[in-house]
């Protein structure tokens, strides 16, 4: 049951990150889910290092860091897909 909750939280965090990131992202819902889950893990690890809670606990610091990490990950994913598209066009 905890895994399902973690996936739902990852999807929500990924969706919020996509709303914050300006411009149109060419990412599907699975990519949003994966980037949100990775962002959630990063947020949980940083919150744990700061002493605000465990990696899988929901807290405000971890949530904010997870959203910021997801926004950055979306930017990285966009730049990587942009490079792939540019190399095909040349």
N, C-alpha and C positions, 0 to 999 in steps of 0.2 A: 504494500500500500504506500510505503514511503517513496518508492521509485515513481509511482504514478503522480504523487504530489510534487516531486522534484521536477518531473517532465512538464507538468502544468505550470509550475512556477517559472521554468525556463521559457516556455512559450509566452507567458505573460511578460516576462522581462525582455525577451526578444522583440515582442510587439511594441512595447513602450520605447525600446531603443530605436526601432524603425520609425516611430512617430517623432522622436527627437531629432534624428538624423535628417538634415535637409535633403531635398531632391528625391528622385525616384530610384528605388533600389530594385534591381532585377533579381530578387531572391524569392524563392517559394517558401511555403510554410514550414517545410522540413529544414531548410537552411536557417530560417528564423528560429526554429526550435533548437537546433544544434548550437547556434551562436548564443542563444539565451542560456542554454544549459552550461556551456563553457564559461560564459560571463558570470553565471550563478556560482560556479565552482571557484572562479577567481575572487569574486566578492566574498564568498564564505571563507576562503583561505586568508584573505587580507583581514577580514573581521576577526578571525580566530587569532591572527598574529597581533592584532591590536587589543585582544583580550575582551572583546564585547560579546563573544559567544562562540559556539561550535561551528564547524564548517557547514553543517546541514540545518542549523537553527535559523529561523527567520528573525532578523533584526534590521533596524533602520540603516545602520552603517553598511552592513553586508548588502542590503538591497540597493543602496545608492551606488556603491562600488560596482555591483553586478550590472546595473544599468549603464554606467560609464564604460565599463569594460566591454559590454555588448555593443555600444555605439562604436567604440574603437575597432572591435572585431568586424563589424559591418563595413566600416571604412576599408579595412584590410581586404575583406572578401571582395568588395567592389573594385579595388585597385588590381587585385589579382585577376578578376574576370575581365577587367578592362584591358589588361596586358594581353590576355589570351585573344580577345576580340581584335585588338590592334595588329597582332602578328598574323592573323588570318587575312585581314584586309590588305596587307602589303603585298 
